[in-house]
Amino acid sequence: ILIDPSFEEKNEFEQITTGLQMALKRFPSGVYMIWYPIKDPIEVKNFYAKLRTIECKNILAIELSISKSALNLGLTSCGLAIINAPWKFELELKPVISWLCKTLALDPTGKCNIKRIKGAVAIRTKIQL
C-alpha cells in the first residue's frame, strides 16, 4: 500500500502515523510504503521516532539526496519508509538504490542510505558518490 501525501500541511507526519496505526489494526500483515520529502532532518528524525512506536514487524527507511549544495533547486532529498518490509528486502534494494543515487546525483554530495529503524537487526547502508 503506497501512501503519498501532499505534504501541504504542517502536521502531515502526525496524520500519517495516526492513519498507519488504524490501517495496521485492520491489515497487520500489509506492506506499507510512505513517501516523504526531507526538508527538515529533525522533523524526519521525530517521524522515525513515532514510527518506532507502531505495532509492526519492521520498518526500513530509504533516503535519497541528489545534492547538498543545490539550494536554489527546491526539494533535493526524499525518503521512503517501508513498514513490514519482506525478509532481506534491504539486500535486494541496495543495488537499485545505489544505481538511482549515481544516476540522479547532481554532484558528489548526492547520497542515499538504507536503514532499518525498527526490527530484529539494525542495519545501515550508506552510498555516497
Secondary structure, DSSP 8 states (H G I E B T S, - for coil): -EE-----STTHHHHHHHHHHHHHHH-TT--EEEEEE-S-HHHHHHHHHHHHTS-SS-EEEEEEES-SS-GGGS--EEEEEEET--TTHHHHHHHHHHHHHHHH-SSTT-EEEEEEEESSS--EEEEE-
